[in-house]
Amino acid sequence: MSFLNPKNGTVRFYLSRLLELAEKSIYENKRKDMKKAKYIETFSKNMLPPENERSERI
């Protein structure tokens, strides 16, 4: 397992690459969640009757 030899810096390279991929994944997931939240918010607003109709029904 020579790639685990800390002298040649490969461990540092692999760990930094792993961290980079993890950060990218977290960023992408947050971006997807924001898109979903915006879609749900827009969808729910479109499903509700306009403000003036809502107040008349109550």
Sequence and secondary structure as in RCSB ss.txt:
>XXXX:A:sequence
MSFLNPKNGTVRFYLSRLLELAEKSIYENKRKDMKKAKYIETFSKNMLPPENERSERI
>XXXX:A:secstr
 GGG GGGTHHHHHHHHHHHHHHHHHHHHHHHHHHHHHHHHHHHHHHS  HHHHHHH 
